[in-house]
Amino acid sequence: MPNIAVFIEQRDGEAKKVAWQMINHARKITDASGGEVWGVFLGKDAGNNAADAGSWGAHKLFTAIDENLAGYNSELYTTAVASFCSANNPDLVLMGATAMGKDLAPRLAARMDCACVSDSIDVNFDNGFTIRRPVFAGKCYTDVNIKSNTAVVGIRPNSFNLDQPGSDSATAETFDPGIGGVTPKATVAEVKATSGGAIELTEADVIVSGGRGIKEADNYKMIEELAGVLNAGTGASRAIVDAGWVDHSHQVGQTGKTVSPNLYIACGISGAIQHLAGMSSSKCIVAINKDSNAPIFKAATYGIVADLFDVVPALKEAIQSLD
Ligand SMILES: Cc1cc2nc3c(=O)[nH]c(=O)nc-3n(C[C@H](O)[C@H](O)[C@H](O)COP(=O)(O)OP(=O)(O)OC[C@H]3O[C@@H](n4cnc5c(N)ncnc54)[C@H](O)[C@@H]3O)c2cc1C
């Protein structure tokens, strides 16, 4: 009867969608095998999270409310989640493989002296947990069996679909984060957001990305316009980031962001292994490239061998005409 804790990452009090995706998936596991799903929330106030966590399937929401937990701090958050774990002994701790989760998960696992499985895309339970993660830039998967009593697992955003929310509310409980005696060695001085209002790539359902095939910086507008009608995030290959056409925050790939949207549209991107490393777990990949031998077509669900200057505007108009 596994009890699964899900760390609910928040920014300015607003929970990340990946938390609800993990809770939703964890609930399917506990419905089949017994046990409970516990949301774990750190922040300066609990907001609506008990209702939200419950509607996505959490049995309980454990909160630690403290002004010092308003924003992320590696040491305070590690101590707080570790305090929760020692008091409640979850069999598995899930957190998003986000910038925050990638920092927190290994610290927490080290603190708890347990297994850590990073950047995963699936969790199953059958007399023990099996975690699936892509390796070799998404060319194959490994299934990891958990042998320790508990484990910390990072899950890529959008790995799990969200069902319709229910009307249940999670039972709200509080816990002592144990941070009273902790003086962090480092604190965040300032957060500088790059592009206000832009859709965060790692959370986006749809991403339209441009590569060197767009020819020059000004043509990235085409990518933004197609993304606009699809309510999508805008991505880029490293080639055009290095050329200074687009900010690095848009880069997808080994040295950029790892994304798993439902739909990834690659426009004029060749599909180098380092780019594929960041997007090959997308559910549906559409590639637009005039070279039929471009490696991106090996990863693509649908391939369009054509000039992107013809296809991208036509696609935008066709989607607009659906309204
Ligand atoms: C250590 C390391 C890390 C790296 N990390 C990353 C990373 O994180 N992300 C990343 O993207 N890359 C990364 N790279 C770079 C990577 O190897 C490639 O060089 C890069 O992805 C190529 O970008 P591109 O596909 O836009 O350009 P190109 O490889 O030049 O491809 C352009 C494509 O556009 C097509 N095209 C041209 N004109 C048109 C047209 N009119 N219509 C349709 N198609 C057209 C061409 O056929 C071609 O396939 C990394 C490399 C290294 C060594």
The ligand as a MOL file (V3000), in Angstrom:
LIG
                    3D

  0  0  0     0  0            999 V3000
M  V30 BEGIN CTAB
M  V30 COUNTS 53 58 0 0 0
M  V30 BEGIN ATOM
M  V30 1 C 27.9240 20.3310 -26.6290 0
M  V30 2 C 26.8400 20.7630 -27.5780 0
M  V30 3 C 25.6070 21.1180 -27.0640 0
M  V30 4 C 24.5820 21.5150 -27.9180 0
M  V30 5 N 23.3610 21.8410 -27.3920 0
M  V30 6 C 22.3480 22.1350 -28.2350 0
M  V30 7 C 21.0460 22.3970 -27.7320 0
M  V30 8 O 20.7950 22.4450 -26.5310 0
M  V30 9 N 20.0660 22.6620 -28.6260 0
M  V30 10 C 20.2760 22.6670 -29.9810 0
M  V30 11 O 19.3170 22.9240 -30.7330 0
M  V30 12 N 21.5060 22.4220 -30.4650 0
M  V30 13 C 22.5350 22.1820 -29.6350 0
M  V30 14 N 23.7770 21.9700 -30.1560 0
M  V30 15 C 24.0020 22.2650 -31.5840 0
M  V30 16 C 23.5620 21.1630 -32.5090 0
M  V30 17 O 24.6130 20.2420 -32.6710 0
M  V30 18 C 23.1920 21.7520 -33.8950 0
M  V30 19 O 24.3040 22.4480 -34.3950 0
M  V30 20 C 21.9950 22.6810 -33.8860 0
M  V30 21 O 20.9070 22.0740 -33.2040 0
M  V30 22 C 21.5910 22.9930 -35.3140 0
M  V30 23 O 20.5480 23.9150 -35.3220 0
M  V30 24 P 19.5570 23.9730 -36.5520 0
M  V30 25 O 18.8830 22.6530 -36.7080 0
M  V30 26 O 18.7030 25.1730 -36.3450 0
M  V30 27 O 20.5070 24.3140 -37.7730 0
M  V30 28 P 20.9820 23.4300 -38.9820 0
M  V30 29 O 21.6000 22.1680 -38.5420 0
M  V30 30 O 21.7880 24.3270 -39.8410 0
M  V30 31 O 19.6320 23.0340 -39.7320 0
M  V30 32 C 18.8330 23.9240 -40.4360 0
M  V30 33 C 17.7480 23.0950 -41.1140 0
M  V30 34 O 16.8400 23.9620 -41.7580 0
M  V30 35 C 16.4450 23.3620 -42.9980 0
M  V30 36 N 16.0120 24.4410 -43.8630 0
M  V30 37 C 16.7590 25.4320 -44.4390 0
M  V30 38 N 15.9820 26.2830 -45.1100 0
M  V30 39 C 14.7070 25.8150 -44.9950 0
M  V30 40 C 13.4410 26.2630 -45.4940 0
M  V30 41 N 13.3230 27.3680 -46.2290 0
M  V30 42 N 12.3410 25.5280 -45.1720 0
M  V30 43 C 12.4250 24.4060 -44.4250 0
M  V30 44 N 13.5900 23.9430 -43.9310 0
M  V30 45 C 14.7210 24.6550 -44.2160 0
M  V30 46 C 17.6880 22.6480 -43.4850 0
M  V30 47 O 17.3470 21.6160 -44.3790 0
M  V30 48 C 18.2950 22.1420 -42.1810 0
M  V30 49 O 17.8580 20.8240 -41.9000 0
M  V30 50 C 24.8180 21.5760 -29.3150 0
M  V30 51 C 26.0620 21.2030 -29.8170 0
M  V30 52 C 27.0460 20.8120 -28.9590 0
M  V30 53 C 28.3910 20.4140 -29.5380 0
M  V30 END ATOM
M  V30 BEGIN BOND
M  V30 1 1 1 2
M  V30 2 1 2 3
M  V30 3 2 2 52
M  V30 4 2 3 4
M  V30 5 1 4 5
M  V30 6 1 4 50
M  V30 7 2 5 6
M  V30 8 1 6 7
M  V30 9 1 6 13
M  V30 10 2 7 8
M  V30 11 1 7 9
M  V30 12 1 9 10
M  V30 13 2 10 11
M  V30 14 1 10 12
M  V30 15 2 12 13
M  V30 16 1 13 14
M  V30 17 1 14 15
M  V30 18 1 14 50
M  V30 19 1 15 16
M  V30 20 1 16 17
M  V30 21 1 16 18
M  V30 22 1 18 19
M  V30 23 1 18 20
M  V30 24 1 20 21
M  V30 25 1 20 22
M  V30 26 1 22 23
M  V30 27 1 23 24
M  V30 28 2 24 25
M  V30 29 1 24 26
M  V30 30 1 24 27
M  V30 31 1 27 28
M  V30 32 2 28 29
M  V30 33 1 28 30
M  V30 34 1 28 31
M  V30 35 1 31 32
M  V30 36 1 32 33
M  V30 37 1 33 34
M  V30 38 1 33 48
M  V30 39 1 34 35
M  V30 40 1 35 36
M  V30 41 1 35 46
M  V30 42 1 36 37
M  V30 43 1 36 45
M  V30 44 2 37 38
M  V30 45 1 38 39
M  V30 46 1 39 40
M  V30 47 2 39 45
M  V30 48 1 40 41
M  V30 49 2 40 42
M  V30 50 1 42 43
M  V30 51 2 43 44
M  V30 52 1 44 45
M  V30 53 1 46 47
M  V30 54 1 46 48
M  V30 55 1 48 49
M  V30 56 2 50 51
M  V30 57 1 51 52
M  V30 58 1 52 53
M  V30 END BOND
M  V30 END CTAB
M  END
